[in-house]
Amino acid sequence: MKKKSKYHFLLISLLLLMVIGIAHISSARTNPDPMEKEERIQLVRNDDQKKVDVIIDGEHFTSYIYPETIEKPVLYPIKTSKGTFITRGYPIANRPGERVDHPHHVGLWLNYGDVNGLDFWNNSDAISAEKKPNYGSIIHREILHIESGKDEGILEVAMDWVDHQGKVLLKEQTKFVFKGKGNKRSIDRITTLTANGQKVNFTDNKEGMLGIRMARELEHPSDKPEKFTDAQGNPTDVPSMNNEGVSGKYKSSEGIEGDDVWGTRAKWMNLAGTIEGENISVAILDHPDNVGYPTYWHARGYGLYAANPLGQKAMSGGKDELNHSLNAGESMTFKHRILVYSGKAVKDKDVEKDYKTFTK
């Protein structure tokens, strides 16, 4: 009897342990770790691959990348809440049917076409060695701060604007703030540029400044080839293409639409279109504290979507001109917000409301 009682006791103990274990597992599933629950927006650093991934609610949103082949750090790719690419794949990962012009148009970036006579905007690995002295590059130096969180993720980085010999003209410190809720995503880019030991001139130039190269579906439909000339006088042909599935259209805060937005001033711009039935809008908001506010728009129907506050002469047909400069040690800061809406047709009042939130 004693032996049976002993085995009976052991059996009951094992069953109790199993019940407790199952209950613990179930509790862990229904009540996740508080830290995991809080960090909806996760920033994942990968130094070996020279990138930081931004994950929102378990889905990839964008990455800060700094390979040596594209002459500047960028955010690439950028996606909607449903995972749809809003940025062009070329020249990093080509996608069928997209354009392959302007290899310097990669993801989301910030630079300029004339900084002490150097062209930072048009530089890429397509520039020949003998022409490289005319161009500048932006070099990633350091990740200063990285933080995941419930409502936002923060990435702060240091960069140098250098000539072809590595001499530093500008020190850059940029703070990215990533947010996402429901079908809306946002990126704040707050960039401070400091003249490094010498005067730095930003000579009025149409090639600037905050730019995104859009996916083919968000371009304007076009039935004719075009030719564009860069700051160095180099022409680029943009051929006409099949417009199937292409539905993009710009509209500014001033009510100007389509290709007519190029060379006009506005406090915000919205590009709306549809990709495989998904309504998508991408808005760029300019901040009143920025030099040159309200910015001129270097926005082209073929997919270049840029805000250029410093290049006023070419944009205005000579009416305005801004040759900005920084003395040694002086700084200027640019604040922009990029909004990616998905799932509904976004109205002017929606963008205006978000603009007021951004600038208040």
Contacts in CASP RR format, 6 or more apart in sequence:
PFRMAT RR
TARGET T0000
AUTHOR 0000-0000-0000
METHOD contacts of the structure
MODEL  1
MKKKSKYHFLLISLLLLMVIGIAHISSARTNPDPMEKEERIQLVRNDDQK
KVDVIIDGEHFTSYIYPETIEKPVLYPIKTSKGTFITRGYPIANRPGERV
DHPHHVGLWLNYGDVNGLDFWNNSDAISAEKKPNYGSIIHREILHIESGK
DEGILEVAMDWVDHQGKVLLKEQTKFVFKGKGNKRSIDRITTLTANGQKV
NFTDNKEGMLGIRMARELEHPSDKPEKFTDAQGNPTDVPSMNNEGVSGKY
KSSEGIEGDDVWGTRAKWMNLAGTIEGENISVAILDHPDNVGYPTYWHAR
GYGLYAANPLGQKAMSGGKDELNHSLNAGESMTFKHRILVYSGKAVKDKD
VEKDYKTFTK
37 150 0 8 1.000
38 149 0 8 1.000
38 150 0 8 1.000
39 148 0 8 1.000
39 149 0 8 1.000
39 150 0 8 1.000
40 56 0 8 1.000
40 57 0 8 1.000
40 149 0 8 1.000
40 150 0 8 1.000
40 151 0 8 1.000
41 54 0 8 1.000
41 55 0 8 1.000
41 56 0 8 1.000
41 148 0 8 1.000
41 149 0 8 1.000
41 150 0 8 1.000
41 151 0 8 1.000
41 152 0 8 1.000
41 153 0 8 1.000
41 178 0 8 1.000
41 179 0 8 1.000
41 180 0 8 1.000
42 54 0 8 1.000
42 55 0 8 1.000
42 56 0 8 1.000
42 58 0 8 1.000
42 148 0 8 1.000
42 149 0 8 1.000
42 153 0 8 1.000
43 52 0 8 1.000
43 53 0 8 1.000
43 54 0 8 1.000
43 55 0 8 1.000
43 146 0 8 1.000
43 147 0 8 1.000
43 148 0 8 1.000
43 153 0 8 1.000
43 154 0 8 1.000
43 155 0 8 1.000
43 178 0 8 1.000
44 52 0 8 1.000
44 53 0 8 1.000
44 55 0 8 1.000
45 52 0 8 1.000
45 143 0 8 1.000
45 146 0 8 1.000
46 52 0 8 1.000
46 53 0 8 1.000
50 65 0 8 1.000
50 66 0 8 1.000
50 67 0 8 1.000
50 140 0 8 1.000
51 63 0 8 1.000
51 64 0 8 1.000
51 65 0 8 1.000
51 66 0 8 1.000
52 63 0 8 1.000
52 64 0 8 1.000
52 143 0 8 1.000
52 146 0 8 1.000
52 155 0 8 1.000
53 60 0 8 1.000
53 63 0 8 1.000
54 60 0 8 1.000
54 61 0 8 1.000
54 62 0 8 1.000
54 63 0 8 1.000
54 64 0 8 1.000
54 153 0 8 1.000
54 155 0 8 1.000
54 178 0 8 1.000
55 61 0 8 1.000
56 81 0 8 1.000
56 178 0 8 1.000
56 180 0 8 1.000
56 185 0 8 1.000
57 180 0 8 1.000
59 79 0 8 1.000
59 81 0 8 1.000
59 83 0 8 1.000
60 79 0 8 1.000
60 83 0 8 1.000
61 78 0 8 1.000
61 79 0 8 1.000
61 178 0 8 1.000
61 180 0 8 1.000
61 185 0 8 1.000
62 75 0 8 1.000
62 76 0 8 1.000
62 77 0 8 1.000
62 78 0 8 1.000
62 79 0 8 1.000
62 108 0 8 1.000
62 178 0 8 1.000
62 187 0 8 1.000
63 75 0 8 1.000
63 76 0 8 1.000
63 77 0 8 1.000
64 73 0 8 1.000
64 74 0 8 1.000
64 75 0 8 1.000
64 155 0 8 1.000
64 157 0 8 1.000
64 176 0 8 1.000
65 73 0 8 1.000
65 74 0 8 1.000
65 75 0 8 1.000
65 76 0 8 1.000
66 73 0 8 1.000
66 140 0 8 1.000
69 125 0 8 1.000
70 91 0 8 1.000
70 92 0 8 1.000
70 104 0 8 1.000
70 106 0 8 1.000
70 124 0 8 1.000
70 125 0 8 1.000
71 104 0 8 1.000
71 120 0 8 1.000
71 123 0 8 1.000
71 124 0 8 1.000
71 125 0 8 1.000
71 135 0 8 1.000
71 136 0 8 1.000
71 137 0 8 1.000
71 138 0 8 1.000
72 106 0 8 1.000
72 109 0 8 1.000
72 111 0 8 1.000
72 120 0 8 1.000
72 123 0 8 1.000
72 137 0 8 1.000
72 138 0 8 1.000
73 109 0 8 1.000
73 138 0 8 1.000
73 140 0 8 1.000
73 157 0 8 1.000
73 159 0 8 1.000
74 106 0 8 1.000
74 107 0 8 1.000
74 108 0 8 1.000
74 109 0 8 1.000
75 107 0 8 1.000
75 108 0 8 1.000
75 109 0 8 1.000
75 176 0 8 1.000
75 187 0 8 1.000
76 87 0 8 1.000
76 92 0 8 1.000
76 106 0 8 1.000
76 107 0 8 1.000
76 108 0 8 1.000
77 85 0 8 1.000
77 86 0 8 1.000
77 87 0 8 1.000
77 89 0 8 1.000
77 93 0 8 1.000
77 107 0 8 1.000
78 85 0 8 1.000
78 86 0 8 1.000
78 87 0 8 1.000
78 107 0 8 1.000
78 108 0 8 1.000
78 187 0 8 1.000
78 212 0 8 1.000
78 338 0 8 1.000
78 340 0 8 1.000
79 85 0 8 1.000
79 86 0 8 1.000
79 340 0 8 1.000
80 86 0 8 1.000
80 183 0 8 1.000
80 185 0 8 1.000
80 278 0 8 1.000
80 280 0 8 1.000
80 340 0 8 1.000
80 342 0 8 1.000
81 180 0 8 1.000
81 182 0 8 1.000
81 183 0 8 1.000
81 184 0 8 1.000
81 185 0 8 1.000
81 340 0 8 1.000
81 342 0 8 1.000
82 183 0 8 1.000
82 278 0 8 1.000
82 342 0 8 1.000
82 343 0 8 1.000
84 275 0 8 1.000
84 276 0 8 1.000
84 278 0 8 1.000
84 280 0 8 1.000
84 342 0 8 1.000
85 95 0 8 1.000
85 215 0 8 1.000
86 212 0 8 1.000
86 214 0 8 1.000
86 215 0 8 1.000
86 218 0 8 1.000
86 280 0 8 1.000
86 282 0 8 1.000
86 340 0 8 1.000
87 107 0 8 1.000
87 108 0 8 1.000
87 212 0 8 1.000
87 213 0 8 1.000
87 214 0 8 1.000
87 215 0 8 1.000
88 95 0 8 1.000
88 98 0 8 1.000
88 99 0 8 1.000
88 105 0 8 1.000
88 107 0 8 1.000
88 213 0 8 1.000
88 214 0 8 1.000
88 215 0 8 1.000
88 216 0 8 1.000
88 303 0 8 1.000
89 95 0 8 1.000
89 98 0 8 1.000
89 215 0 8 1.000
90 98 0 8 1.000
90 99 0 8 1.000
90 100 0 8 1.000
90 103 0 8 1.000
91 100 0 8 1.000
91 103 0 8 1.000
91 106 0 8 1.000
91 124 0 8 1.000
92 106 0 8 1.000
94 100 0 8 1.000
95 215 0 8 1.000
95 216 0 8 1.000
97 216 0 8 1.000
97 241 0 8 1.000
97 242 0 8 1.000
98 215 0 8 1.000
98 216 0 8 1.000
99 216 0 8 1.000
99 219 0 8 1.000
99 238 0 8 1.000
99 241 0 8 1.000
99 302 0 8 1.000
99 303 0 8 1.000
101 236 0 8 1.000
101 237 0 8 1.000
101 238 0 8 1.000
101 302 0 8 1.000
102 213 0 8 1.000
102 236 0 8 1.000
102 304 0 8 1.000
103 124 0 8 1.000
103 125 0 8 1.000
103 126 0 8 1.000
104 121 0 8 1.000
104 122 0 8 1.000
104 123 0 8 1.000
104 124 0 8 1.000
104 126 0 8 1.000
105 211 0 8 1.000
105 213 0 8 1.000
105 304 0 8 1.000
106 213 0 8 1.000
107 212 0 8 1.000
107 213 0 8 1.000
108 187 0 8 1.000
108 189 0 8 1.000
108 210 0 8 1.000
108 211 0 8 1.000
108 212 0 8 1.000
108 338 0 8 1.000
109 210 0 8 1.000
109 211 0 8 1.000
110 174 0 8 1.000
110 189 0 8 1.000
110 191 0 8 1.000
110 209 0 8 1.000
110 210 0 8 1.000
110 211 0 8 1.000
110 334 0 8 1.000
111 120 0 8 1.000
111 121 0 8 1.000
111 138 0 8 1.000
111 161 0 8 1.000
111 208 0 8 1.000
111 209 0 8 1.000
112 120 0 8 1.000
112 121 0 8 1.000
112 202 0 8 1.000
112 205 0 8 1.000
112 207 0 8 1.000
112 208 0 8 1.000
112 209 0 8 1.000
112 310 0 8 1.000
113 119 0 8 1.000
113 120 0 8 1.000
113 121 0 8 1.000
113 122 0 8 1.000
113 205 0 8 1.000
113 207 0 8 1.000
113 208 0 8 1.000
113 231 0 8 1.000
114 201 0 8 1.000
114 202 0 8 1.000
114 203 0 8 1.000
114 204 0 8 1.000
114 205 0 8 1.000
114 207 0 8 1.000
114 231 0 8 1.000
115 136 0 8 1.000
115 161 0 8 1.000
115 169 0 8 1.000
115 170 0 8 1.000
115 200 0 8 1.000
115 201 0 8 1.000
115 202 0 8 1.000
116 169 0 8 1.000
116 200 0 8 1.000
116 201 0 8 1.000
117 134 0 8 1.000
117 201 0 8 1.000
117 203 0 8 1.000
118 134 0 8 1.000
118 135 0 8 1.000
118 136 0 8 1.000
118 163 0 8 1.000
118 169 0 8 1.000
119 134 0 8 1.000
119 135 0 8 1.000
119 136 0 8 1.000
119 207 0 8 1.000
119 230 0 8 1.000
119 231 0 8 1.000
119 232 0 8 1.000
120 135 0 8 1.000
120 136 0 8 1.000
120 137 0 8 1.000
120 138 0 8 1.000
120 161 0 8 1.000
121 205 0 8 1.000
121 207 0 8 1.000
121 208 0 8 1.000
121 230 0 8 1.000
121 231 0 8 1.000
122 135 0 8 1.000
122 207 0 8 1.000
122 230 0 8 1.000
122 231 0 8 1.000
122 232 0 8 1.000
122 234 0 8 1.000
123 135 0 8 1.000
123 136 0 8 1.000
123 137 0 8 1.000
127 135 0 8 1.000
131 232 0 8 1.000
132 164 0 8 1.000
133 163 0 8 1.000
133 164 0 8 1.000
134 232 0 8 1.000
135 164 0 8 1.000
136 161 0 8 1.000
136 162 0 8 1.000
136 163 0 8 1.000
136 164 0 8 1.000
137 161 0 8 1.000
137 162 0 8 1.000
137 164 0 8 1.000
138 159 0 8 1.000
138 160 0 8 1.000
138 161 0 8 1.000
138 162 0 8 1.000
138 172 0 8 1.000
139 159 0 8 1.000
139 160 0 8 1.000
139 162 0 8 1.000
139 166 0 8 1.000
140 157 0 8 1.000
140 158 0 8 1.000
140 159 0 8 1.000
141 157 0 8 1.000
141 158 0 8 1.000
141 159 0 8 1.000
141 160 0 8 1.000
142 157 0 8 1.000
142 158 0 8 1.000
143 155 0 8 1.000
143 156 0 8 1.000
143 157 0 8 1.000
144 156 0 8 1.000
144 157 0 8 1.000
144 158 0 8 1.000
144 173 0 8 1.000
145 154 0 8 1.000
145 155 0 8 1.000
145 156 0 8 1.000
146 154 0 8 1.000
146 155 0 8 1.000
146 156 0 8 1.000
147 153 0 8 1.000
147 154 0 8 1.000
147 155 0 8 1.000
151 179 0 8 1.000
152 177 0 8 1.000
152 178 0 8 1.000
152 179 0 8 1.000
153 177 0 8 1.000
153 178 0 8 1.000
153 179 0 8 1.000
154 175 0 8 1.000
154 176 0 8 1.000
154 177 0 8 1.000
154 178 0 8 1.000
155 175 0 8 1.000
155 176 0 8 1.000
155 178 0 8 1.000
156 173 0 8 1.000
156 174 0 8 1.000
156 175 0 8 1.000
156 176 0 8 1.000
157 173 0 8 1.000
157 174 0 8 1.000
157 176 0 8 1.000
158 171 0 8 1.000
158 172 0 8 1.000
158 173 0 8 1.000
159 171 0 8 1.000
159 172 0 8 1.000
159 173 0 8 1.000
159 174 0 8 1.000
160 168 0 8 1.000
160 170 0 8 1.000
160 171 0 8 1.000
160 172 0 8 1.000
160 196 0 8 1.000
161 168 0 8 1.000
161 169 0 8 1.000
161 170 0 8 1.000
161 171 0 8 1.000
161 172 0 8 1.000
161 193 0 8 1.000
162 168 0 8 1.000
162 169 0 8 1.000
163 169 0 8 1.000
168 196 0 8 1.000
169 195 0 8 1.000
169 196 0 8 1.000
169 198 0 8 1.000
169 200 0 8 1.000
170 193 0 8 1.000
170 194 0 8 1.000
170 195 0 8 1.000
170 196 0 8 1.000
170 200 0 8 1.000
170 326 0 8 1.000
171 193 0 8 1.000
171 194 0 8 1.000
171 196 0 8 1.000
172 191 0 8 1.000
172 192 0 8 1.000
172 193 0 8 1.000
172 194 0 8 1.000
173 191 0 8 1.000
173 192 0 8 1.000
173 194 0 8 1.000
174 189 0 8 1.000
174 190 0 8 1.000
174 191 0 8 1.000
174 192 0 8 1.000
175 188 0 8 1.000
175 189 0 8 1.000
175 190 0 8 1.000
175 191 0 8 1.000
176 187 0 8 1.000
176 188 0 8 1.000
176 189 0 8 1.000
176 190 0 8 1.000
177 186 0 8 1.000
177 187 0 8 1.000
177 188 0 8 1.000
177 190 0 8 1.000
178 185 0 8 1.000
178 186 0 8 1.000
178 187 0 8 1.000
179 185 0 8 1.000
179 186 0 8 1.000
179 188 0 8 1.000
180 186 0 8 1.000
183 341 0 8 1.000
183 342 0 8 1.000
183 343 0 8 1.000
183 344 0 8 1.000
184 339 0 8 1.000
184 340 0 8 1.000
184 341 0 8 1.000
184 342 0 8 1.000
185 339 0 8 1.000
185 340 0 8 1.000
185 342 0 8 1.000
186 337 0 8 1.000
186 338 0 8 1.000
186 339 0 8 1.000
186 340 0 8 1.000
187 337 0 8 1.000
187 338 0 8 1.000
188 335 0 8 1.000
188 336 0 8 1.000
188 337 0 8 1.000
188 338 0 8 1.000
188 358 0 8 1.000
189 210 0 8 1.000
189 334 0 8 1.000
189 335 0 8 1.000
189 336 0 8 1.000
189 337 0 8 1.000
189 338 0 8 1.000
190 333 0 8 1.000
190 334 0 8 1.000
190 335 0 8 1.000
191 333 0 8 1.000
191 334 0 8 1.000
191 335 0 8 1.000
192 331 0 8 1.000
192 332 0 8 1.000
192 333 0 8 1.000
193 326 0 8 1.000
193 331 0 8 1.000
193 332 0 8 1.000
193 333 0 8 1.000
193 334 0 8 1.000
194 326 0 8 1.000
194 329 0 8 1.000
194 330 0 8 1.000
194 331 0 8 1.000
195 326 0 8 1.000
195 327 0 8 1.000
195 328 0 8 1.000
195 329 0 8 1.000
195 330 0 8 1.000
195 331 0 8 1.000
196 328 0 8 1.000
196 329 0 8 1.000
197 328 0 8 1.000
197 329 0 8 1.000
198 328 0 8 1.000
199 325 0 8 1.000
199 326 0 8 1.000
199 327 0 8 1.000
199 328 0 8 1.000
200 325 0 8 1.000
200 326 0 8 1.000
201 323 0 8 1.000
201 324 0 8 1.000
201 325 0 8 1.000
202 310 0 8 1.000
202 323 0 8 1.000
202 324 0 8 1.000
202 325 0 8 1.000
202 326 0 8 1.000
203 323 0 8 1.000
204 310 0 8 1.000
204 311 0 8 1.000
204 312 0 8 1.000
204 313 0 8 1.000
204 314 0 8 1.000
204 321 0 8 1.000
204 322 0 8 1.000
204 323 0 8 1.000
205 231 0 8 1.000
205 310 0 8 1.000
205 311 0 8 1.000
205 314 0 8 1.000
206 231 0 8 1.000
206 298 0 8 1.000
206 308 0 8 1.000
206 311 0 8 1.000
206 314 0 8 1.000
206 315 0 8 1.000
207 230 0 8 1.000
207 231 0 8 1.000
207 298 0 8 1.000
207 308 0 8 1.000
208 298 0 8 1.000
208 306 0 8 1.000
208 308 0 8 1.000
208 310 0 8 1.000
208 311 0 8 1.000
209 306 0 8 1.000
209 307 0 8 1.000
209 308 0 8 1.000
209 309 0 8 1.000
209 310 0 8 1.000
209 311 0 8 1.000
209 334 0 8 1.000
210 284 0 8 1.000
210 306 0 8 1.000
210 307 0 8 1.000
210 334 0 8 1.000
210 336 0 8 1.000
211 298 0 8 1.000
211 304 0 8 1.000
211 305 0 8 1.000
211 306 0 8 1.000
211 307 0 8 1.000
212 282 0 8 1.000
212 284 0 8 1.000
212 305 0 8 1.000
212 306 0 8 1.000
212 338 0 8 1.000
213 303 0 8 1.000
213 304 0 8 1.000
213 305 0 8 1.000
214 271 0 8 1.000
214 282 0 8 1.000
214 303 0 8 1.000
214 304 0 8 1.000
214 305 0 8 1.000
215 275 0 8 1.000
216 241 0 8 1.000
216 246 0 8 1.000
217 245 0 8 1.000
217 246 0 8 1.000
217 247 0 8 1.000
217 248 0 8 1.000
217 273 0 8 1.000
217 274 0 8 1.000
217 275 0 8 1.000
218 247 0 8 1.000
218 248 0 8 1.000
218 271 0 8 1.000
218 273 0 8 1.000
218 275 0 8 1.000
218 280 0 8 1.000
218 282 0 8 1.000
218 303 0 8 1.000
219 246 0 8 1.000
219 248 0 8 1.000
219 301 0 8 1.000
219 302 0 8 1.000
219 303 0 8 1.000
220 246 0 8 1.000
220 248 0 8 1.000
220 249 0 8 1.000
220 250 0 8 1.000
220 258 0 8 1.000
220 259 0 8 1.000
220 301 0 8 1.000
220 302 0 8 1.000
220 303 0 8 1.000
221 243 0 8 1.000
221 246 0 8 1.000
221 247 0 8 1.000
221 248 0 8 1.000
222 240 0 8 1.000
222 241 0 8 1.000
222 243 0 8 1.000
222 301 0 8 1.000
222 302 0 8 1.000
223 240 0 8 1.000
223 243 0 8 1.000
224 240 0 8 1.000
225 237 0 8 1.000
225 238 0 8 1.000
225 239 0 8 1.000
225 240 0 8 1.000
226 237 0 8 1.000
226 238 0 8 1.000
226 302 0 8 1.000
227 235 0 8 1.000
227 236 0 8 1.000
227 237 0 8 1.000
227 238 0 8 1.000
228 235 0 8 1.000
228 236 0 8 1.000
228 238 0 8 1.000
228 300 0 8 1.000
229 235 0 8 1.000
229 236 0 8 1.000
230 236 0 8 1.000
238 302 0 8 1.000
245 274 0 8 1.000
247 273 0 8 1.000
247 274 0 8 1.000
248 271 0 8 1.000
248 272 0 8 1.000
248 273 0 8 1.000
249 257 0 8 1.000
249 258 0 8 1.000
249 271 0 8 1.000
249 272 0 8 1.000
249 273 0 8 1.000
250 256 0 8 1.000
250 257 0 8 1.000
250 258 0 8 1.000
250 259 0 8 1.000
250 261 0 8 1.000
250 269 0 8 1.000
250 270 0 8 1.000
250 271 0 8 1.000
250 297 0 8 1.000
250 299 0 8 1.000
250 301 0 8 1.000
250 305 0 8 1.000
251 257 0 8 1.000
251 258 0 8 1.000
251 261 0 8 1.000
251 269 0 8 1.000
251 270 0 8 1.000
251 272 0 8 1.000
251 348 0 8 1.000
252 261 0 8 1.000
252 264 0 8 1.000
252 266 0 8 1.000
252 268 0 8 1.000
252 269 0 8 1.000
252 270 0 8 1.000
252 297 0 8 1.000
253 266 0 8 1.000
253 267 0 8 1.000
253 268 0 8 1.000
253 269 0 8 1.000
253 294 0 8 1.000
253 348 0 8 1.000
253 351 0 8 1.000
253 352 0 8 1.000
253 355 0 8 1.000
254 264 0 8 1.000
254 265 0 8 1.000
254 266 0 8 1.000
255 348 0 8 1.000
256 264 0 8 1.000
256 266 0 8 1.000
258 301 0 8 1.000
259 300 0 8 1.000
259 301 0 8 1.000
261 269 0 8 1.000
261 297 0 8 1.000
261 299 0 8 1.000
262 297 0 8 1.000
262 298 0 8 1.000
262 299 0 8 1.000
262 300 0 8 1.000
262 315 0 8 1.000
263 296 0 8 1.000
263 297 0 8 1.000
263 298 0 8 1.000
263 315 0 8 1.000
263 316 0 8 1.000
264 296 0 8 1.000
264 297 0 8 1.000
264 315 0 8 1.000
265 294 0 8 1.000
265 295 0 8 1.000
265 296 0 8 1.000
265 297 0 8 1.000
266 286 0 8 1.000
266 294 0 8 1.000
266 295 0 8 1.000
266 297 0 8 1.000
267 285 0 8 1.000
267 286 0 8 1.000
267 288 0 8 1.000
267 293 0 8 1.000
267 294 0 8 1.000
267 295 0 8 1.000
267 355 0 8 1.000
268 283 0 8 1.000
268 284 0 8 1.000
268 285 0 8 1.000
268 286 0 8 1.000
268 351 0 8 1.000
268 352 0 8 1.000
268 355 0 8 1.000
269 283 0 8 1.000
269 284 0 8 1.000
269 297 0 8 1.000
269 299 0 8 1.000
269 305 0 8 1.000
269 307 0 8 1.000
270 281 0 8 1.000
270 282 0 8 1.000
270 283 0 8 1.000
270 346 0 8 1.000
270 348 0 8 1.000
270 351 0 8 1.000
271 281 0 8 1.000
271 282 0 8 1.000
271 283 0 8 1.000
271 299 0 8 1.000
271 305 0 8 1.000
272 279 0 8 1.000
272 280 0 8 1.000
272 281 0 8 1.000
272 282 0 8 1.000
272 345 0 8 1.000
272 346 0 8 1.000
273 279 0 8 1.000
273 280 0 8 1.000
273 281 0 8 1.000
274 280 0 8 1.000
278 342 0 8 1.000
278 343 0 8 1.000
279 341 0 8 1.000
279 342 0 8 1.000
279 343 0 8 1.000
279 344 0 8 1.000
279 345 0 8 1.000
279 346 0 8 1.000
280 340 0 8 1.000
280 341 0 8 1.000
280 342 0 8 1.000
280 343 0 8 1.000
281 339 0 8 1.000
281 340 0 8 1.000
281 341 0 8 1.000
281 345 0 8 1.000
281 346 0 8 1.000
281 351 0 8 1.000
282 305 0 8 1.000
282 338 0 8 1.000
282 339 0 8 1.000
282 340 0 8 1.000
282 341 0 8 1.000
283 338 0 8 1.000
283 339 0 8 1.000
283 341 0 8 1.000
283 346 0 8 1.000
283 351 0 8 1.000
283 354 0 8 1.000
284 305 0 8 1.000
284 307 0 8 1.000
284 336 0 8 1.000
284 337 0 8 1.000
284 338 0 8 1.000
284 339 0 8 1.000
285 336 0 8 1.000
285 337 0 8 1.000
285 338 0 8 1.000
285 339 0 8 1.000
285 351 0 8 1.000
285 354 0 8 1.000
285 355 0 8 1.000
285 358 0 8 1.000
285 359 0 8 1.000
286 293 0 8 1.000
286 294 0 8 1.000
286 295 0 8 1.000
286 307 0 8 1.000
286 309 0 8 1.000
286 336 0 8 1.000
287 293 0 8 1.000
287 334 0 8 1.000
287 335 0 8 1.000
287 336 0 8 1.000
287 337 0 8 1.000
287 358 0 8 1.000
287 359 0 8 1.000
288 359 0 8 1.000
289 333 0 8 1.000
289 335 0 8 1.000
290 309 0 8 1.000
290 333 0 8 1.000
290 334 0 8 1.000
290 335 0 8 1.000
290 336 0 8 1.000
291 309 0 8 1.000
291 310 0 8 1.000
291 322 0 8 1.000
291 324 0 8 1.000
291 332 0 8 1.000
291 334 0 8 1.000
292 309 0 8 1.000
292 310 0 8 1.000
292 312 0 8 1.000
292 322 0 8 1.000
293 309 0 8 1.000
295 307 0 8 1.000
295 308 0 8 1.000
295 309 0 8 1.000
296 307 0 8 1.000
296 308 0 8 1.000
296 309 0 8 1.000
296 311 0 8 1.000
296 312 0 8 1.000
296 315 0 8 1.000
296 316 0 8 1.000
297 306 0 8 1.000
297 307 0 8 1.000
297 308 0 8 1.000
297 315 0 8 1.000
298 304 0 8 1.000
298 306 0 8 1.000
298 307 0 8 1.000
298 308 0 8 1.000
298 315 0 8 1.000
299 305 0 8 1.000
299 306 0 8 1.000
307 336 0 8 1.000
308 315 0 8 1.000
309 322 0 8 1.000
309 334 0 8 1.000
310 322 0 8 1.000
310 324 0 8 1.000
311 322 0 8 1.000
312 320 0 8 1.000
312 321 0 8 1.000
312 322 0 8 1.000
313 320 0 8 1.000
313 321 0 8 1.000
313 322 0 8 1.000
324 332 0 8 1.000
326 332 0 8 1.000
337 354 0 8 1.000
337 358 0 8 1.000
339 351 0 8 1.000
339 354 0 8 1.000
341 350 0 8 1.000
END
